[in-house]
Amino acid sequence: MNLALSDEQEFLKDAAKGALARFKTVEAARESLEDPSQLPDLWQTVVEAGWTGLLIDEERGGAGLRPFDAMLVLEECGKVLAPTPLLGLLPASYLLDRGADSACNAVASGEERPTLVAARPPGDVHGGWTVEAKVGMARVDAPTIGDDGSVTGSAAWVLDAPGATSFVVVGVDGSGNGAASVVAASDASVESVTRYDATRALGHVSFDSAPGRKLSVDEGQLAAAWYLGQALLGAESLGTVQTCLAMAVEYAKERFTFGRAIGSYQAVKHEITEILRKQENARSLAFYAGWAGQDKPDEWGLAASAFRSTAGHALDFATRANINVHGGIGATWEHDAPLFFRRAQLSRRLLGGAHDATDRVAGELFAAQALAAA
């Protein structure tokens, strides 16, 4: 396995960093807590950078890149708390491309902005396709998709639902098997919600026999879209961890107490080193997930879940440790550290949560062990 990025991937990361640098996204994150209208509209930047078509084949107007390439872009977004709609759009475009849907060209060009109403594939914890509930950790049944493509049901905490022009809905058919359908936003009821992190666009979505068209995708591809969402969220988390580490290191060098930089004290050293350790653990799993997403699809679920779990725990620790290193100033409204903590507390609960990804890893490993022992 080659753990070095190619020249093209380095260029993709640099281009993403440059595109996002034109906006003061962290400052906007603070201002949006009082006034959500202060958030910059990055949609045109997303379109101009070609991120809408990252995972769409070149024959259908896209760039024809791989999940790992999309993860690199999300990592840059996570570094600066960029409010891009990519977490919902990229998995949706992935399914549209796999189904060779007629909307692919419009999505790649930015004329259409779909988002995925994701459903968790069956596993050892939940036997069927499930979606988030509005309240609590218990999951609920996914929407039902009729033979004509119509959708009935609801899903809560859908990423990037506000502003979407269409929804790629993962649900079940009459037999309870996984199915996907595309419906227009005008045929769906969307309740916009904000929790913890004002930069994160979320919505509760309901469908009442909403007309749609079925996608020609199988259950394996539907599951892959879920794992893609896990990997992208993990990549975004990894980017945020890097920023927290840089902030903590910089402050530990410049803040003096009792005539010494606080970074010279063992307790501070250990906390910063632990951020680095967790970051590098997550990074190694990012490479594993990227490789599996391209070359080892039968390990994609395990790899993406392991990455999401590890990156989520790293993000939670890094944002807390960053505040600790900064001391009293780190917990104040004026400092940036709490903004990253807010991102962590929301991210670790999305798409089933980091705990669900951990359960999936355990289930996959136990199943593999049982198979080997049989």
ChimeraX attribute file (.defattr): number of C-alpha atoms within 10 A of each C-alpha:
attribute: neighborCount
match mode: 1-to-1
recipient: residues
	/A:1	6
	/A:2	7
	/A:3	9
	/A:4	9
	/A:5	13
	/A:6	10
	/A:7	9
	/A:8	10
	/A:9	16
	/A:10	14
	/A:11	12
	/A:12	17
	/A:13	21
	/A:14	15
	/A:15	15
	/A:16	21
	/A:17	17
	/A:18	12
	/A:19	16
	/A:20	21
	/A:21	12
	/A:22	9
	/A:23	16
	/A:24	14
	/A:25	22
	/A:26	19
	/A:27	15
	/A:28	21
	/A:29	27
	/A:30	22
	/A:31	15
	/A:32	17
	/A:33	17
	/A:34	10
	/A:35	12
	/A:36	15
	/A:37	11
	/A:38	16
	/A:39	22
	/A:40	17
	/A:41	13
	/A:42	17
	/A:43	17
	/A:44	10
	/A:45	15
	/A:46	19
	/A:47	16
	/A:48	13
	/A:49	15
	/A:50	15
	/A:51	23
	/A:52	28
	/A:53	29
	/A:54	23
	/A:55	25
	/A:56	27
	/A:57	20
	/A:58	14
	/A:59	12
	/A:60	19
	/A:61	16
	/A:62	23
	/A:63	17
	/A:64	15
	/A:65	15
	/A:66	17
	/A:67	23
	/A:68	23
	/A:69	18
	/A:70	24
	/A:71	26
	/A:72	23
	/A:73	24
	/A:74	26
	/A:75	24
	/A:76	26
	/A:77	23
	/A:78	24
	/A:79	23
	/A:80	22
	/A:81	26
	/A:82	25
	/A:83	22
	/A:84	22
	/A:85	23
	/A:86	26
	/A:87	21
	/A:88	26
	/A:89	26
	/A:90	28
	/A:91	28
	/A:92	29
	/A:93	29
	/A:94	25
	/A:95	27
	/A:96	25
	/A:97	26
	/A:98	18
	/A:99	17
	/A:100	17
	/A:101	17
	/A:102	11
	/A:103	16
	/A:104	26
	/A:105	20
	/A:106	16
	/A:107	25
	/A:108	25
	/A:109	17
	/A:110	19
	/A:111	13
	/A:112	17
	/A:113	26
	/A:114	31
	/A:115	29
	/A:116	29
	/A:117	31
	/A:118	33
	/A:119	29
	/A:120	25
	/A:121	23
	/A:122	14
	/A:123	13
	/A:124	12
	/A:125	10
	/A:126	14
	/A:127	10
	/A:128	20
	/A:129	24
	/A:130	23
	/A:131	26
	/A:132	26
	/A:133	17
	/A:134	14
	/A:135	8
	/A:136	7
	/A:137	12
	/A:138	12
	/A:139	18
	/A:140	18
	/A:141	20
	/A:142	26
	/A:143	26
	/A:144	27
	/A:145	29
	/A:146	22
	/A:147	12
	/A:148	11
	/A:149	21
	/A:150	19
	/A:151	31
	/A:152	18
	/A:153	16
	/A:154	26
	/A:155	25
	/A:156	22
	/A:157	25
	/A:158	26
	/A:159	24
	/A:160	24
	/A:161	29
	/A:162	19
	/A:163	15
	/A:164	20
	/A:165	15
	/A:166	21
	/A:167	26
	/A:168	26
	/A:169	29
	/A:170	33
	/A:171	31
	/A:172	24
	/A:173	17
	/A:174	11
	/A:175	7
	/A:176	14
	/A:177	15
	/A:178	25
	/A:179	26
	/A:180	35
	/A:181	27
	/A:182	27
	/A:183	23
	/A:184	16
	/A:185	21
	/A:186	11
	/A:187	17
	/A:188	20
	/A:189	15
	/A:190	22
	/A:191	15
	/A:192	16
	/A:193	16
	/A:194	14
	/A:195	14
	/A:196	15
	/A:197	21
	/A:198	23
	/A:199	26
	/A:200	21
	/A:201	21
	/A:202	22
	/A:203	21
	/A:204	21
	/A:205	21
	/A:206	19
	/A:207	21
	/A:208	14
	/A:209	16
	/A:210	21
	/A:211	19
	/A:212	22
	/A:213	19
	/A:214	21
	/A:215	21
	/A:216	16
	/A:217	18
	/A:218	15
	/A:219	15
	/A:220	12
	/A:221	18
	/A:222	25
	/A:223	20
	/A:224	21
	/A:225	25
	/A:226	23
	/A:227	27
	/A:228	28
	/A:229	28
	/A:230	27
	/A:231	33
	/A:232	28
	/A:233	27
	/A:234	35
	/A:235	30
	/A:236	28
	/A:237	33
	/A:238	31
	/A:239	25
	/A:240	29
	/A:241	31
	/A:242	21
	/A:243	20
	/A:244	27
	/A:245	20
	/A:246	15
	/A:247	17
	/A:248	25
	/A:249	20
	/A:250	12
	/A:251	16
	/A:252	20
	/A:253	13
	/A:254	12
	/A:255	14
	/A:256	13
	/A:257	10
	/A:258	6
	/A:259	7
	/A:260	12
	/A:261	14
	/A:262	21
	/A:263	22
	/A:264	12
	/A:265	12
	/A:266	10
	/A:267	12
	/A:268	18
	/A:269	15
	/A:270	12
	/A:271	18
	/A:272	22
	/A:273	14
	/A:274	17
	/A:275	25
	/A:276	18
	/A:277	13
	/A:278	20
	/A:279	25
	/A:280	16
	/A:281	15
	/A:282	27
	/A:283	19
	/A:284	13
	/A:285	22
	/A:286	27
	/A:287	20
	/A:288	22
	/A:289	30
	/A:290	25
	/A:291	21
	/A:292	20
	/A:293	23
	/A:294	13
	/A:295	11
	/A:296	13
	/A:297	15
	/A:298	12
	/A:299	15
	/A:300	23
	/A:301	25
	/A:302	23
	/A:303	26
	/A:304	31
	/A:305	30
	/A:306	27
	/A:307	33
	/A:308	34
	/A:309	26
	/A:310	24
	/A:311	32
	/A:312	30
	/A:313	20
	/A:314	26
	/A:315	31
	/A:316	22
	/A:317	20
	/A:318	29
	/A:319	26
	/A:320	19
	/A:321	23
	/A:322	28
	/A:323	23
	/A:324	17
	/A:325	23
	/A:326	19
	/A:327	11
	/A:328	9
	/A:329	14
	/A:330	18
	/A:331	18
	/A:332	12
	/A:333	11
	/A:334	11
	/A:335	13
	/A:336	19
	/A:337	24
	/A:338	19
	/A:339	23
	/A:340	28
	/A:341	25
	/A:342	17
	/A:343	24
	/A:344	25
	/A:345	17
	/A:346	15
	/A:347	22
	/A:348	23
	/A:349	15
	/A:350	18
	/A:351	22
	/A:352	20
	/A:353	18
	/A:354	25
	/A:355	16
	/A:356	20
	/A:357	24
	/A:358	18
	/A:359	17
	/A:360	21
	/A:361	20
	/A:362	16
	/A:363	16
	/A:364	18
	/A:365	13
	/A:366	12
	/A:367	13
	/A:368	12
	/A:369	11
	/A:370	10
	/A:371	9
	/A:372	8
	/A:373	7
	/A:374	6
